[in-house]
Amino acid sequence: MRIFAFYLALFGSALFASGGRAALGIFTVPSGADVFLDGSLEKEIQGTPYENPAMLTGEHSVVLLPPSESFVPAFYSFILQPGKSYEISHEFLRRNQAFNAYALSPSAYHIEANAGFFYDANSASKIPFDFRLGLPWGFGARLAFPVEEREIKKFLLGLQYNYFPLQIGFAADWISPRGSGYSAIRAAILAEQNIWIFNLLENIVYEYSKQDKAEFYLRAGLPVKHIFMPYLALREKMSLPVESHLFSLEPGALLQAGNRFSLEISVPVDLIGKNEDKGFGFYFGIHGDFAFGKTKKNNRAANVIWDVNAVSNREYRKFCEETGCEIPPLARNRDYDDYPVVSISLKDAIAYSKWARKRLPTAEEWKKAVSAYSNFDDVCESPKLKKANEGQLANGMRNFAGNIAIWLLPENENASVAYFAGSSHRDSPEACKRKSALTDISSPRGSEFVGIRLVRDL
């Protein structure tokens, strides 16, 4: 039995040494997503960022479940090659939230439009419209107004700020009921989290007006295959001091019809208290999230996977041996096999990318990758060249700043000047931080501090 175990271990080590394994890296925005590999119902112990340096080669699949049900899950299928590294870099799309509750906006430009129909026991039809404009840095603007019996009786303007890591938002709204002679200011705190198998959304609202009001909203949803989510909401409305209040129960369901569209139906049922809206009704909403202000290149930048490592001398030498191109001086020295290849012309870098069935990144893609990372103190500290497969991971890339600069894809491959991005080990820490967010211009002949890092289109 011991002999059998010995030979089994020997065979496994030989398989690994011969390149029968591959490295897998998965990086998501936001991080902390659950990873389910190859159809397994058990999630991996490590969430994103996820790294497995010894995956079996061949075909694989992965399901990524975001840390909050307000995002859309993702699925990838891929093939791992022996001795190769494969990276998945994914930015989750955000689901739309329930109508009548404040929504957590994404930290990017977008327009969200909500509409519906409500018919209460007083035979008063209402068609609510709610428009939200998402802005960078967690800000969002809101315009809402209901049409009651073909007349707009009030409208609402609002501004919201979201503290994303904790899924907490702060909102302030100004509402003006027409013909009432007064206006109101609404302040809200909203939060969202997952507890066990439930997705919870809570709002606490205070309205300052002639008659102060308060409102509490709690929605508990149970996702089904992360596409359909039945929920039960409890809503408490009261006047301050507590003279009258309304407690209602709102069963409903949210169906994610696509990455940017969802359908919702809810049935508010008033249980306790008196209110002008008391009665039985229903709400049916279609939520759409329309991105705008993006060029074709920006859309492309959001749909690429960056290589974890820069191209090494070993990898580039293999390309030269197969194609007959000239091997750079440093790549001829086997002691530098694992270091990034440098002194490559732009023309040769493009030829290598085509041979590897990938491409060079664009300037827009580089700027997008850098803009997601703000602290360069830990990647701009080393005055010496690091190995391509060693070093700290940031933005899903290893040594993406401070080690070597990289060639960028030009619009004209025969241009007399070319762009490269980033800094190298020869730059000072101050220059590294400054150049990490810039794109520079140089001769396409190459230099000893410019190398190659590739991307792959999704």
Summary of the structure (lengths in Angstrom):
residues: 458
radius of gyration: 27.7
end to end distance: 47.9
largest distance: 91.4
contacts: 1429
relative contact order: 0.09
helix: 16%
strand: 43%
